[in-house]
């Protein structure tokens, strides 16, 4: 179960999102969870709830501002029309919202899937002071890797014509060459292997392992 919340971006427009908090009333780390290219659908809300159950105050900002795709063609068009600088402002506002949330301990990580994976990498370059960043099978078109100051754990699929594993290895090599940390796992699976609403690509064992690695990684950097 998620709550609908709203907050202001740096350009003073309103961003909405799906929020879930862990049980209890104590302080907990925050996680900004970035949507796949479909938008904030039931699957994304289920991930927000699941992440909160792991002990994180979790927020998925609505980067499509109320729109949800129902076909791959529609999702691709919506992703292609995305204004990345504007979107990164929205994500930065989500990070700030969580940091100020009364349940948050001030430490915020970012994770995302597909489009959200690419945006997670981009956020690592655009938003300073993140506790951890965990992209799932997504690569931004361009990024200034010299600005990354958070540890990164990345999950990619061996069979992926968009977020190709060799692109992830190039990013890892670049970051390591700059003395930065990026752990990379490539799974014997297809793109979107964590999406349990898509049986044609869902890989349960790989998804379970990637999720547990993500939770452990974020916990280790937000304790």
C-alpha distance (Angstrom), angle and dihedral (degrees) to the residues before:
residue distance angle dihedral
X1 . . .
X2 3.80 . .
X3 3.79 132.8 .
X4 3.77 123.6 -135.1
X5 3.79 111.6 -122.4
X6 3.80 135.6 172.4
X7 3.79 135.4 -153.7
X8 3.79 139.7 169.0
X9 3.79 125.1 -99.3
X10 3.79 124.6 -144.7
X11 3.82 89.2 -93.8
X12 3.83 87.9 56.6
X13 3.79 96.9 -114.7
X14 3.79 120.7 129.5
X15 3.79 121.6 -103.2
X16 3.78 121.4 -166.8
X17 3.77 127.8 -156.7
X18 3.78 148.8 168.4
X19 3.82 114.0 -101.1
X20 3.79 132.0 -171.5
X21 3.79 128.2 176.8
X22 3.81 129.7 -156.2
X23 3.78 122.8 -108.5
X24 3.78 118.1 -81.7
X25 3.76 129.6 29.0
X26 3.80 103.3 -92.3
X27 3.78 128.4 112.8
X28 3.82 117.1 -83.2
X29 3.82 137.6 176.2
X30 3.79 119.1 -92.8
X31 3.80 128.7 -123.2
X32 3.79 125.2 -165.6
X33 3.81 105.9 -154.9
X34 3.80 115.8 -159.9
X35 3.78 121.7 -148.1
X36 3.77 131.3 -116.3
X37 3.79 116.0 -113.2
X38 3.82 90.7 -86.4
X39 3.82 93.2 72.0
X40 3.80 131.4 -126.9
X41 3.79 99.1 -24.2
X42 3.79 132.1 152.5
X43 3.80 91.4 -82.0
X44 3.81 93.0 56.5
X45 3.80 91.0 46.3
X46 3.81 89.0 51.7
X47 3.81 89.3 54.2
X48 3.80 90.5 50.9
X49 3.81 90.3 52.2
X50 3.79 91.3 45.7
X51 3.80 93.1 50.5
X52 3.80 90.8 49.1
X53 3.81 88.8 52.8
X54 3.82 86.9 58.0
X55 3.81 88.6 61.0
X56 3.82 104.4 -91.7
X57 3.80 131.6 121.3
X58 3.79 96.0 -124.9
X59 3.80 130.8 -162.7
X60 3.81 129.9 180.0
X61 3.82 108.2 -165.5
X62 3.80 113.6 -146.6
X63 3.80 100.4 -118.8
X64 3.82 92.4 177.8
X65 3.82 91.9 51.8
X66 3.78 98.4 -128.7
X67 3.79 100.4 -27.9
X68 3.81 121.3 118.9
X69 3.80 123.9 -173.9
X70 3.81 120.9 -133.8
X71 3.82 98.9 -173.9
X72 3.79 132.5 44.5
X73 3.80 90.3 -119.9
X74 3.79 91.2 54.2
X75 3.80 91.8 46.0
X76 3.79 91.2 49.8
X77 3.79 91.5 50.8
X78 3.80 92.0 49.0
X79 3.79 91.7 48.7
X80 3.81 90.7 48.0
X81 3.80 91.4 51.9
X82 3.79 93.6 51.9
X83 3.81 115.6 123.2
X84 3.81 99.9 -136.7
X85 3.84 99.5 -162.8
X86 3.81 89.2 48.5
X87 3.81 90.9 46.4
X88 3.80 92.8 49.5
X89 3.81 87.7 53.4
X90 3.80 88.2 54.2
X91 3.81 90.9 50.2
X92 3.81 91.6 48.0
X93 3.81 87.7 52.6
X94 3.81 89.7 51.5
X95 3.80 90.1 52.4
X96 3.80 90.4 49.8
X97 3.82 91.0 47.4
X98 3.79 91.3 54.4
X99 3.81 94.0 45.3
X100 3.80 88.6 56.2
X101 3.81 95.1 43.0
X102 3.82 111.4 117.4
X103 3.83 91.4 -127.7
X104 3.82 94.9 49.5
X105 3.80 123.0 95.0
X106 3.82 90.1 -147.6
X107 3.80 95.8 -101.7
X108 3.80 113.6 113.0
X109 3.80 131.1 -174.3
X110 3.81 128.0 -170.5
X111 3.79 127.5 -141.9
X112 3.79 133.6 165.6
X113 3.77 146.0 166.7
X114 3.82 130.8 -126.5
X115 3.82 103.3 -31.6
X116 3.79 85.2 11.2
X117 3.80 89.7 54.7
X118 3.79 91.3 54.8
X119 3.80 89.6 46.2
X120 3.82 90.3 49.0
X121 3.79 89.7 58.9
X122 3.81 90.4 45.8
X123 3.80 90.7 48.7
X124 3.80 90.0 53.1
X125 3.80 86.4 59.9
X126 3.81 96.4 42.4
X127 3.81 107.6 37.2
X128 3.82 117.1 57.5
X129 3.76 125.6 -150.3
X130 3.80 100.6 34.3
X131 3.80 115.7 155.6
X132 3.82 94.6 -141.2
X133 3.81 140.9 -18.4
X134 3.82 124.7 -146.3
X135 3.83 116.5 -175.9
X136 3.80 120.4 -171.6
X137 3.84 115.8 -152.9
X138 3.78 101.1 -37.7
X139 3.82 135.1 112.6
X140 3.82 126.6 -168.7
X141 3.79 119.0 -129.9
X142 3.79 90.4 -123.0
X143 3.77 137.4 1.8
X144 3.78 140.0 166.5
X145 3.80 99.9 -124.4
X146 3.82 91.7 -175.0
X147 3.82 88.1 75.2
X148 3.82 95.7 59.3
X149 3.81 111.3 115.1
X150 3.82 100.7 161.7
X151 3.81 129.6 81.6
X152 3.81 112.3 -105.0
X153 3.80 131.5 -148.7
X154 3.81 112.9 -173.2
X155 3.81 130.3 -166.9
X156 3.82 120.1 -160.2
X157 3.79 137.0 170.8
X158 3.78 123.4 -122.9
X159 3.83 89.9 -138.0
X160 3.79 106.1 53.4
X161 3.79 127.1 123.5
X162 3.80 93.3 -171.8
X163 3.80 107.9 38.4
X164 3.78 94.2 32.9
X165 3.81 115.6 -166.4
X166 3.79 91.2 -129.7
X167 3.81 88.6 61.5
X168 3.80 88.7 54.3
X169 3.80 90.6 50.3
X170 3.82 89.7 51.1
X171 3.82 90.0 53.4
X172 3.79 90.9 47.6
X173 3.80 91.5 50.4
X174 3.81 91.5 48.8
X175 3.80 93.1 49.5
X176 3.78 94.2 45.0
X177 3.79 88.9 49.6
X178 3.80 87.0 58.8
X179 3.80 92.5 49.1
X180 3.82 93.8 -104.2
X181 3.80 128.9 134.0
X182 3.81 125.1 -112.0
X183 3.78 123.5 158.3
X184 3.81 112.8 -163.5
X185 3.80 130.8 -163.3
X186 3.81 122.9 -175.6
X187 3.80 115.7 -164.5
X188 3.79 130.4 -155.1
X189 3.78 90.4 -114.4
X190 3.79 144.6 89.1
X191 3.79 132.6 -92.7
X192 3.83 112.0 -69.7
X193 3.80 91.7 20.7
X194 3.82 90.4 155.0
X195 3.80 94.7 59.6
X196 3.80 105.3 102.8
X197 3.82 91.6 -172.7
X198 3.82 90.7 67.1
X199 3.82 108.1 65.1
X200 3.79 92.1 -179.2
X201 3.82 91.2 68.9
X202 3.81 106.2 15.8
X203 3.82 112.2 118.3
X204 3.83 106.8 -170.6
X205 3.81 99.1 -165.6
X206 3.81 94.4 45.5
X207 3.81 90.7 44.9
X208 3.79 92.5 50.4
X209 3.80 92.3 49.2
X210 3.81 93.9 46.0
X211 3.81 91.4 48.7
X212 3.80 93.5 50.4
X213 3.80 91.5 47.0
X214 3.80 88.7 50.8
X215 3.80 94.4 50.1
X216 3.81 92.1 46.2
X217 3.81 92.1 47.5
X218 3.80 94.6 49.6
X219 3.80 92.1 45.2
X220 3.80 91.4 51.1
X221 3.82 90.8 55.0
X222 3.81 99.5 40.3
X223 3.80 103.2 43.2
